[in-house]
Amino acid sequence: MLRDNLIQVQDNIEKACRRAGRDPGEVTLVAVSKIKPLSDIEELAGAGQTDFGENYVQELCGKAEEISRPVRWHMIGHLQRNKVKYIIDKVELIHSVDSLSLARQIEKEAAKKGIIAQILIQVNMAGEETKFGLEGEEVLDLIRQISSLEHVKIRGLMTSAPYVTDPEENRGYFRAMHQLFIDIPQKNIDNVSMDILSMGMTNDYEVAIEEGATMVRIGTAIFGERHYN
Ligand SMILES: *Cc1c(COP(=O)(O)O)cnc(C)c1O
């Protein structure tokens, strides 16, 4: 059943790419497995899914330790500085960097391990007060500051659009994100490459792809509803 959901989502991604005249190979699917059991992840990995997103450090570490297949982990949830050390050498990409202090902590831990951490800058396009992430004009300042860190590499931007019933309501945010994404390279900041635009979740990934997402983070459409206890 999870395999069928995965195929359905892959198919929708392909169709959205085709509508937008894009190559489906440009879009990476991150299956968001938070609060879902390891057996689900194993099943999807067996079906060829390689990238998984987690929100909680402890959960990510536990799953990373136990999994029997080689997968790539993405930290997509809010990250506290004191927890960076636990995930630094376990994740492919940290999507949720929204402050210089967090980036400095990542620098410190990456240096200790002798690696270069790959990160995205989290943007709060809709300016929602309840969400983490920076608003438009703060983004460039932060990118300039982080670009001087030797063990941190900025790869792009991430956003979570508001929860809406009609995904068309988010099209404007996705379009604005894409504009920011293509404007930043014009500023010629060293050590920054804008090749990942992480946006689009179960409710709105097709619209996000039409507007230029290169990475979508999808939980519910693949794993089913999440039941928090
Ligand atoms: C949970 C989560 C997702 C996946 O949400 P769905 O609506 O289940 O697809 C994507 N991104 C982030 C940051 C999340 O926390």
The ligand as an SDF file (V2000), in Angstrom:
LIG
                    3D

 15 15  0  0  0  0  0  0  0  0999 V2000
    5.4520   17.2880    8.4350 C   0  0  0  0  0  0  0  0  0  0  0  0
    6.1900   18.1370    7.4640 C   0  0  0  0  0  0  0  0  0  0  0  0
    6.0760   17.9340    6.0770 C   0  0  0  0  0  0  0  0  0  0  0  0
    5.1380   16.9150    5.4470 C   0  0  0  0  0  0  0  0  0  0  0  0
    3.8010   17.3200    5.5990 O   0  0  0  0  0  0  0  0  0  0  0  0
    2.6010   16.5590    4.8580 P   0  0  0  0  0  0  0  0  0  0  0  0
    1.5240   17.5800    4.8070 O   0  0  0  0  0  0  0  0  0  0  0  0
    2.2530   15.3800    5.6890 O   0  0  0  0  0  0  0  0  0  0  0  0
    3.0650   16.1790    3.4880 O   0  0  0  0  0  0  0  0  0  0  0  0
    6.8610   18.7230    5.2470 C   0  0  0  0  0  0  0  0  0  0  0  0
    7.6940   19.6560    5.7260 N   0  0  0  0  0  0  0  0  0  0  0  0
    7.8120   19.8850    7.0460 C   0  0  0  0  0  0  0  0  0  0  0  0
    8.7430   20.9560    7.5170 C   0  0  0  0  0  0  0  0  0  0  0  0
    7.0640   19.1460    7.9520 C   0  0  0  0  0  0  0  0  0  0  0  0
    7.1810   19.4090    9.2530 O   0  0  0  0  0  0  0  0  0  0  0  0
  1  2  1  0
  2  3  1  0
  2 14  2  0
  3  4  1  0
  3 10  2  0
  4  5  1  0
  5  6  1  0
  6  7  2  0
  6  8  1  0
  6  9  1  0
 10 11  1  0
 11 12  2  0
 12 13  1  0
 12 14  1  0
 14 15  1  0
M  END
$$$$
